[in-house]
Amino acid sequence: MPKITYVSSTGHTTIVDADEGTTVMRAAIANGVDGIFAECGGQTMCATCHVYLDDQFTQSFPAVDEDEDEMLEATACDRLDTSRLSCGLVVTDAHDGLVVHMPESQR
C-alpha cells in the first residue's frame, strides 16, 4: 500500500496509506487531509484539488492532458512546473513515498 505525504502550505504533514488504483485526491478526502476540496468530485472541472508534486515524482505520472492543462490555468494559486490536479493522479505501488504540496488556497 503506497504511502503519500501531504504537505500543507504551512508545512504541516499528513502521511496516509493509499489503495493502489485510487487517486491522490480520493486518498486525501478519504483520510481527512485539509487543503484539497475537490468540489467537482474528481471530474477535472474545478481545479480545487491542485497540488504541487515533489520534483522526484513529476515524471512518474502521465503527462498533463488538454483538459487538465486548461484547468491548471484557473487555479487559485500560481501554476508551477510541478502543478497537477490530484484527481487525475492514479496511485500505484511505484508511487510509494509520494510527496505532494498543497497550495495556500484552492479558491
C-alpha positions in Angstrom: 0.0 0.0 0.0 1.7 3.2 -1.1 2.3 6.0 1.4 1.6 9.6 0.4 2.8 12.6 2.3 0.7 15.7 2.0 2.4 18.9 3.0 0.2 21.9 3.7 1.3 25.5 2.8 2.2 26.0 6.4 4.5 22.9 6.5 2.1 20.5 8.4 2.5 17.0 7.1 0.0 14.2 6.9 1.0 10.7 5.8 -1.7 8.3 4.6 -1.8 4.8 3.2 -3.4 4.9 -0.2 -5.0 2.0 -2.0 -3.4 1.2 -5.3 -5.6 2.5 -8.1 -7.1 5.4 -6.1 -6.2 9.0 -6.9 -4.1 11.3 -4.8 -7.3 13.4 -4.4 -9.5 10.5 -3.2 -6.8 9.3 -0.8 -6.7 12.8 0.7 -10.5 13.1 1.0 -10.9 9.6 2.5 -8.3 10.4 5.1 -9.5 13.9 6.0 -6.5 15.8 4.6 -7.1 19.5 4.8 -6.4 21.6 1.7 -8.0 19.6 -1.1 -11.6 20.4 -1.7 -12.5 18.5 -4.9 -15.7 20.4 -5.5 -16.4 18.6 -8.8 -15.8 15.2 -7.3 -12.8 14.4 -9.4 -14.1 15.3 -12.9 -11.3 17.7 -13.9 -13.7 20.6 -13.8 -12.9 22.8 -10.9 -9.2 22.9 -10.0 -9.8 22.7 -6.3 -7.6 19.7 -6.0 -4.5 21.5 -7.3 -1.2 20.2 -5.8 2.5 20.6 -6.4 4.3 17.3 -6.9 7.7 16.8 -5.3 10.3 17.0 -8.1 11.3 13.3 -7.9 7.7 12.3 -8.9 6.9 14.7 -11.7 7.8 12.1 -14.4 6.1 9.2 -12.6 2.6 10.2 -13.8 1.2 10.5 -17.3 1.7 14.0 -18.9 -0.8 16.7 -18.4 -3.6 16.3 -20.9 -5.6 19.1 -22.6 -8.4 19.2 -20.0 -6.0 19.3 -17.1 -3.9 21.9 -18.8 -6.9 24.2 -19.2 -8.0 23.7 -15.6 -4.5 24.4 -14.3 -4.7 27.8 -15.9 -7.6 28.5 -13.5 -6.0 27.6 -10.1 -6.3 29.9 -7.2 -2.6 29.9 -6.6 0.3 30.1 -9.1 0.7 27.3 -11.6 4.2 25.9 -11.4 6.1 23.3 -13.5 5.1 20.7 -10.8 1.4 21.7 -10.7 -1.1 18.9 -11.2 -4.8 18.2 -10.4 -4.7 15.4 -7.8 -8.0 14.0 -9.2 -6.1 12.7 -12.2 -3.1 11.2 -10.4 -3.7 7.5 -10.1 -1.5 5.9 -7.4 0.4 2.7 -8.0 2.9 0.9 -5.9 5.6 2.8 -7.8 4.3 6.0 -6.0 5.2 4.7 -2.5 6.7 7.7 -0.7 5.0 10.3 -3.0 5.1 13.8 -1.6 2.6 16.4 -2.6 2.5 20.0 -1.5 -0.8 21.9 -1.2 -1.1 25.5 -2.4 -2.1 28.2 0.1 -5.6 28.3 -1.3 -7.8 26.3 -3.6 -10.5 29.0 -4.1 
